[in-house]
Amino acid sequence: MRILHTSDWHIGRTFHGHSTIENLRTVLAALAGEVRERSVDVVVVAGDIFDSATPSAEAYTVLEAAVVALREAGASVILTSGNHDSATRLGFMSRFSGLAGVHVITRQEQHNSPVTITDDSGPVHFYGIPYLEPALLRHHYPDVPLKNHEQVLAFVMDRIRADCAERGGRSVVLSHCFAVGVEQSDVERDITSGGIDYVPLSIFDGPDYVALGHIHGRSILSERVRYSGAPLHYSFSEAAKPRGGWLVELDADGLANVDWVDLPVPRPLSVLTGTLDEILTDAAHAAVEGHWLSVVLTDQVRPLDGMRKLQSRFAHCVTLEHRPDVTATPSETTYAERVHARTDTEIVSGFLEFVRNGVGPSELEADILTSVLTEVALGESDEPVTPTVPKAPARRSAPTLAEVDA
């Protein structure tokens, strides 16, 4: 049996305010193409199908198109909910969709009720573990200590191993969690990722393969426990990490082989470092003009309107950081010592030099500074003017009758 392991589609997620929907459509269409070309039997998606618990109508159409394409390519589809998903919304009509070969596992009681798919070597049991919040699960099992994700997954995996032992055959587990390849300790108990506590790798002993989700970069914890990562780059920290999924092959005895399948990157991520003029004029940067771009400017003085100027060449520049090459050496002198017996012009120039990492005012700024300080000095030297209040005109009484006749 051939299984394609993916996770963390995050349909509806934005990238620095920009929609990623069209790029995700491209990648998911390519995923269906790989399924057809490689004769994949089952596609598993280990959580975070949507990016929000309240996905938009467009996000639902993307999911529908993706699973239809995967089914038309010949694969069954198994999805579980992650910490970003609404289990209720994602699981709506899941029993009905299961009849069509699209199995959506979102309810806690489904964890030890596998989806069983049979090949020439017999049954393969797929145990989907939806994201289980300890606070919401413990009341279902009041006699079991379920205070954190480690305890929850240990409890769930014990039940899965017991169920699989009764059924016999091969098994695959899907889980959305932060797993690490170390034994527990009091220090490491506080490790979290995305608000999820870590769980030790040993919890997943037993199944032939464990398809993990939650970490966005591919990772191999053991030959049979892996993260596939997300299908798109959602952070510049992921720029160098490949996008794709694991192609898992099971034979009659269990895990036979695992290969990486690359998926396209519709808009790559790049980081450029240099002065504004260098970045705007260097012909070598032509290759990244269509990339998502993060720029680190090394100018000693922060350029005015830097982002607008960058976007005139790099339309998809989305972040800008000012990090000068040279920084001022911290001074141990006090403020009073720095300004003692200095003119106003020297004090202001020194302040600019201090906040600009050693760069004082330019020639134009120096002229403006001199002009402003001169005006201030002249204003302070003028004699104060005492305002005068004009006298109100005398109030005239009403005219007499004689005056009117006159």
URTASUL-V936489 format. One record per pair of residues at least 6 apart in sequence whose C-alpha atoms are under 6 Angstrom apart, sorted by the first residue. I is the first residue (numbers start at 1). J is the second residue. Records with the same first field share a line. If there is no record, write none. Layout:
I=J / J
This chain:
1=249 / 250
2=40 / 41 / 248 / 249
3=40 / 41 / 42 / 43 / 247 / 248
4=43 / 246 / 247
5=44 / 245 / 246
6=45 / 228 / 245
7=45 / 46 / 47 / 213 / 230
8=47 / 48 / 49 / 230
9=49 / 230
10=48 / 49 / 50 / 51
11=50 / 51 / 59
12=51 / 59
13=51
14=20
23=266
32=69 / 70
36=73
40=75
41=75
42=75 / 76 / 77
43=77
44=77 / 78 / 79
45=79
46=80 / 174 / 175 / 176 / 212 / 213
47=80 / 81 / 82 / 176 / 213
48=81 / 82 / 84 / 85
50=85
51=84
52=84 / 85
53=85 / 86
76=101
77=102
78=103 / 104
79=104
80=104 / 105 / 106 / 130
81=87 / 106 / 130 / 131
82=131 / 176
83=131
87=106
91=106
94=104
106=130
111=128 / 129
112=160
114=125 / 126 / 127
115=125 / 126
116=124 / 125
117=123 / 124
118=124
121=252
123=169
124=170 / 171
125=171
126=171 / 172 / 173
127=173
128=173 / 174
129=174 / 175
131=176
134=146 / 147 / 148
138=146
146=152
149=197
150=199
154=203
171=207 / 208
172=207 / 208 / 209 / 210
173=210
174=210 / 211 / 212
175=212
176=212 / 213 / 214
177=214
178=198
179=198 / 199 / 200 / 201
180=200 / 201
181=200 / 201
182=200
183=200
191=198
192=198
208=254 / 255
209=224
210=225
211=226
212=226 / 227
213=227
215=229
216=229 / 230
217=229
218=227 / 228 / 229
219=226 / 227
220=226
228=245
231=243 / 244
239=269
243=263
244=261 / 262 / 263
245=261
246=259 / 260
247=258 / 259
248=258
249=256 / 257
250=256
267=291
268=291
269=291 / 292 / 293
270=293
271=293 / 294 / 295
272=295
273=295 / 296 / 297
274=297 / 298
275=297 / 298 / 299
289=314
292=316 / 317
293=317 / 318
294=319
295=320
296=320 / 321 / 322
297=322 / 323
298=323 / 324 / 325
299=324
300=324
311=317
327=357
328=357 / 358
349=360
352=360
353=359 / 360
